[in-house]
Amino acid sequence: MMQKISNQEEKLAYESEMIMKSAVAIASIGGTDTSRSAIALFILAIAMHPGVQQKAQAEIDSVVGTECLPDFSDRISLPYVDAVLKETLRWHNILPLSMSSILSFIHFVDINDWNPR
């Protein structure tokens, strides 16, 4: 009886560990993919609209100068650049924001083994 309980506890511990590892992996992969997608989308948008790039560069040069890079403390002083970044994220959503998209993804995930069917 004690051996059976011990085996069940080991199995639960192993399953819990696998769930935690899977959750961390999914969060890491998801974060990397969305960041890469946002950067690629920004580069595409700037390449398609060189006038926007020129205005943004002029604003950065006037606020920060040409000798250093802007940081987060400069964001308040760069309203055009901030608007360009927000517009890039609005232009093409990286993540599905509708509940139907989320539910269709959940439908294909097997909760027991965390693998797509």
C-alpha beads as a LAMMPS data file, in Angstrom:
LAMMPS data file: protein, C-alpha beads

117 atoms
116 bonds

1 atom types
1 bond types

-500.0 500.0 xlo xhi
-500.0 500.0 ylo yhi
-500.0 500.0 zlo zhi

Masses

1 110.0

Atoms # bond

1 1 1 0.000 0.000 0.000
2 1 1 2.768 2.458 0.910
3 1 1 4.611 1.656 -2.323
4 1 1 1.463 2.417 -4.335
5 1 1 1.023 5.790 -2.614
6 1 1 4.685 6.598 -3.164
7 1 1 4.408 5.754 -6.882
8 1 1 1.317 7.954 -7.218
9 1 1 3.086 10.875 -5.505
10 1 1 6.091 10.470 -7.822
11 1 1 3.793 10.404 -10.849
12 1 1 1.989 13.562 -9.674
13 1 1 5.304 15.294 -9.009
14 1 1 6.550 14.325 -12.476
15 1 1 3.317 15.512 -14.128
16 1 1 3.440 18.794 -12.211
17 1 1 7.047 19.308 -13.266
18 1 1 6.188 18.622 -16.919
19 1 1 3.264 21.070 -16.785
20 1 1 5.510 23.781 -15.314
21 1 1 8.235 23.144 -17.903
22 1 1 5.679 23.269 -20.721
23 1 1 4.181 26.514 -19.422
24 1 1 7.603 28.175 -19.217
25 1 1 8.535 26.945 -22.694
26 1 1 5.287 28.213 -24.204
27 1 1 5.677 31.620 -22.534
28 1 1 9.285 31.886 -23.690
29 1 1 8.553 30.867 -27.261
30 1 1 5.479 33.089 -27.398
31 1 1 7.387 36.106 -26.120
32 1 1 10.215 35.592 -28.582
33 1 1 7.899 35.097 -31.522
34 1 1 5.753 38.151 -30.815
35 1 1 8.797 40.391 -30.304
36 1 1 10.347 39.182 -33.548
37 1 1 7.072 39.678 -35.393
38 1 1 6.637 43.212 -34.033
39 1 1 10.167 44.197 -35.059
40 1 1 9.756 42.705 -38.545
41 1 1 6.426 44.483 -38.962
42 1 1 7.982 47.799 -37.874
43 1 1 10.792 47.399 -40.417
44 1 1 8.252 46.606 -43.149
45 1 1 6.129 49.648 -42.278
46 1 1 9.117 52.002 -42.208
47 1 1 10.390 50.621 -45.541
48 1 1 6.968 51.234 -47.099
49 1 1 6.722 54.802 -45.735
50 1 1 10.142 56.549 -45.892
51 1 1 8.576 59.940 -45.088
52 1 1 7.503 58.608 -41.691
53 1 1 11.045 57.384 -41.079
54 1 1 12.456 60.804 -41.928
55 1 1 10.039 62.599 -39.555
56 1 1 10.739 60.118 -36.746
57 1 1 14.499 60.440 -37.253
58 1 1 14.265 64.242 -37.246
59 1 1 12.320 64.147 -33.967
60 1 1 14.867 61.802 -32.369
61 1 1 17.757 63.989 -33.557
62 1 1 16.125 67.144 -32.195
63 1 1 15.344 65.640 -28.771
64 1 1 18.256 63.277 -28.128
65 1 1 20.881 64.446 -30.579
66 1 1 23.061 62.423 -32.894
67 1 1 25.618 61.257 -30.333
68 1 1 23.466 58.917 -28.201
69 1 1 20.464 56.617 -28.464
70 1 1 17.042 57.414 -26.979
71 1 1 15.930 55.559 -23.862
72 1 1 12.626 55.147 -22.049
73 1 1 12.996 58.471 -20.236
74 1 1 12.927 60.230 -23.641
75 1 1 9.618 58.657 -24.641
76 1 1 7.519 61.566 -23.314
77 1 1 9.529 63.960 -25.470
78 1 1 9.060 61.821 -28.601
79 1 1 5.298 61.839 -29.312
80 1 1 5.664 61.165 -33.057
81 1 1 7.949 58.165 -32.531
82 1 1 5.599 56.858 -29.833
83 1 1 2.653 57.207 -32.220
84 1 1 4.565 55.383 -34.983
85 1 1 5.274 52.458 -32.660
86 1 1 1.655 52.294 -31.469
87 1 1 0.408 52.468 -35.070
88 1 1 2.721 49.603 -36.020
89 1 1 1.140 47.403 -33.348
90 1 1 -2.373 48.538 -34.301
91 1 1 -1.801 48.079 -38.019
92 1 1 -1.449 44.278 -37.809
93 1 1 -2.281 42.544 -34.542
94 1 1 0.379 40.018 -33.622
95 1 1 -1.892 38.052 -31.294
96 1 1 -5.484 37.025 -31.925
97 1 1 -7.673 39.330 -29.874
98 1 1 -11.042 37.732 -30.521
99 1 1 -12.483 35.099 -28.232
100 1 1 -13.325 32.811 -31.170
101 1 1 -9.637 32.586 -32.133
102 1 1 -8.651 31.757 -28.573
103 1 1 -11.393 29.157 -28.206
104 1 1 -10.503 27.484 -31.504
105 1 1 -6.891 27.155 -30.275
106 1 1 -7.978 25.722 -26.924
107 1 1 -10.194 23.200 -28.737
108 1 1 -7.123 21.620 -30.381
109 1 1 -5.023 21.368 -27.219
110 1 1 -5.163 18.154 -25.205
111 1 1 -5.010 19.174 -21.542
112 1 1 -3.608 15.794 -20.452
113 1 1 -0.379 15.833 -22.444
114 1 1 -0.120 19.461 -23.651
115 1 1 0.469 18.414 -27.252
116 1 1 -1.536 19.677 -30.245
117 1 1 -3.778 16.995 -31.719

Bonds

1 1 1 2
2 1 2 3
3 1 3 4
4 1 4 5
5 1 5 6
6 1 6 7
7 1 7 8
8 1 8 9
9 1 9 10
10 1 10 11
11 1 11 12
12 1 12 13
13 1 13 14
14 1 14 15
15 1 15 16
16 1 16 17
17 1 17 18
18 1 18 19
19 1 19 20
20 1 20 21
21 1 21 22
22 1 22 23
23 1 23 24
24 1 24 25
25 1 25 26
26 1 26 27
27 1 27 28
28 1 28 29
29 1 29 30
30 1 30 31
31 1 31 32
32 1 32 33
33 1 33 34
34 1 34 35
35 1 35 36
36 1 36 37
37 1 37 38
38 1 38 39
39 1 39 40
40 1 40 41
41 1 41 42
42 1 42 43
43 1 43 44
44 1 44 45
45 1 45 46
46 1 46 47
47 1 47 48
48 1 48 49
49 1 49 50
50 1 50 51
51 1 51 52
52 1 52 53
53 1 53 54
54 1 54 55
55 1 55 56
56 1 56 57
57 1 57 58
58 1 58 59
59 1 59 60
60 1 60 61
61 1 61 62
62 1 62 63
63 1 63 64
64 1 64 65
65 1 65 66
66 1 66 67
67 1 67 68
68 1 68 69
69 1 69 70
70 1 70 71
71 1 71 72
72 1 72 73
73 1 73 74
74 1 74 75
75 1 75 76
76 1 76 77
77 1 77 78
78 1 78 79
79 1 79 80
80 1 80 81
81 1 81 82
82 1 82 83
83 1 83 84
84 1 84 85
85 1 85 86
86 1 86 87
87 1 87 88
88 1 88 89
89 1 89 90
90 1 90 91
91 1 91 92
92 1 92 93
93 1 93 94
94 1 94 95
95 1 95 96
96 1 96 97
97 1 97 98
98 1 98 99
99 1 99 100
100 1 100 101
101 1 101 102
102 1 102 103
103 1 103 104
104 1 104 105
105 1 105 106
106 1 106 107
107 1 107 108
108 1 108 109
109 1 109 110
110 1 110 111
111 1 111 112
112 1 112 113
113 1 113 114
114 1 114 115
115 1 115 116
116 1 116 117
